[in-house]
Amino acid sequence: MQTTFTEDQLRDPGTKRANEILRACVHCGFCTATCPTYQVLGDELDSPRGRIYLIKDMLENERVPDETTVKHIDRCLSCLACMTTCPSGVHYMHLVDHAREYIEQKYDRPWSDRALRWLLARILPYPGRFRLALLGAKIGRPFARFMPDPRLRAMLEMAPKQIPPVSRNDDPQSFAPKAAPKMRVALMTGCAQKALNTDINDATIRLLTRLGCEVVVAKGAGCCGALTHHMGKTAESHGAAARNIAAWTSEMDTKGLDAIVINTSGCGTTVKDYGHMFRNDPLAADAARVAAVAMDISEVLMKLDLPEGADKGLKVAYHAACSLQHGQKIKTHPKTLLKRAGFTVAEQADSHLCCGSAGTYNLMQPEISGQLKARKVNTLEAVTPDVIAAGNIGCMMQIGSGTGVPVVHTVELLDWATGGPKPQALRP
């Protein structure tokens, strides 16, 4: 794609990177075949190619974003299926993130949009606040149908029936290996996941220590910054990321770390991109060090000797989170591990398509999200599974709200198969 940015414009690092990405696009349209919003809405402007044209025009002309441009970019899930499909290597993630930052700085959103985004940014990254919000939503759920704004209804309906008690395993500490020591790893305990489902981190710690890992929960680490990063709130997202970088490099510089383990794939995609996010920052070197050792839990488990398990007589439909299969290019590890542990893994149709969760997307675009959820649930239920497994808490909540089939994190099944407790969702 030909671009016409001026030399002055290209002095801005974000614009320079956007120019590189735009020039790689050859308008082929392969991305439209795998874009969930294009499949649902059928509008070229709701495809990656259409959004690229909108972003190019907005950035080149340095214009104030208009309502149409913002609407179509807001509808993007950032599922990154387009990046898997693109034959030209267009790094759409960096482009759309820069566009969102530009919109956040230049566009005057309606007050209701500003209020909702402010609320989400002030609640979701903070587990204590999020717990209180979930409690309020649980109380208010019976009145959801009276809410005039579908986004508010979605927020009330998101609350789980039971809010788990705080797990003290998420506090800063170290867990000794229960087998011959093999690795020393830091576990990212996250933010929203700690409020929604404490079993995931607990299972991760049990499994890793059982396989010979010392597991450290680093003091000062918290939200990865993804939620605010994808809203274009750069100062907030970089602030959260910087705290993680400081916490983890402190561990790296004292006792050392073989990996930073992440069991929420949406967070993993962001942490692995810290090097890019901080490329022009004094933290650049430390951010790159952190990104280099960040691993999804499935990557770490593939390095360890997960024991072969006998047939469990359980059919698992594995849902591939977009942030894992498209963002991190991890497609086979979870299925390989589940099969090794003794589970039968069923393949569903259109496994490359998004479930519609996408961070805060199900709260800000509930109608489109609901359509994508229905499609995903139908394909998963079509293989008649005993349980659905996923590697991302957002996907688990999204799919779980649309099916009666139990939904668990992949690590919960692997923990159970190697001596841990039966996942709560599978208990009578």
Secondary structure as UniProt FT lines:
FT   TURN            7..8
FT   HELIX           9..11
FT   HELIX           13..24
FT   HELIX           30..34
FT   HELIX           36..41
FT   HELIX           44..46
FT   HELIX           48..60
FT   TURN            61..62
FT   HELIX           67..74
FT   HELIX           81..85
FT   TURN            87..88
FT   HELIX           92..106
FT   HELIX           111..123
FT   TURN            124..125
FT   HELIX           127..140
FT   HELIX           141..146
FT   HELIX           150..158
FT   HELIX           168..170
FT   STRAND          173..175
FT   STRAND          183..188
FT   HELIX           192..196
FT   HELIX           199..210
FT   TURN            211..212
FT   STRAND          213..217
FT   TURN            219..220
FT   HELIX           226..229
FT   TURN            230..232
FT   HELIX           234..254
FT   STRAND          259..262
FT   HELIX           265..271
FT   TURN            272..273
FT   HELIX           274..277
FT   TURN            278..280
FT   TURN            282..283
FT   HELIX           284..293
FT   STRAND          294..296
FT   HELIX           297..303
FT   STRAND          315..319
FT   HELIX           323..327
FT   HELIX           333..341
FT   STRAND          344..346
FT   TURN            349..352
FT   TURN            358..360
FT   HELIX           361..364
FT   HELIX           366..381
FT   TURN            382..383
FT   STRAND          387..390
FT   HELIX           393..400
FT   TURN            401..402
FT   STRAND          407..409
FT   HELIX           410..417
FT   TURN            418..419
FT   HELIX           424..426
//
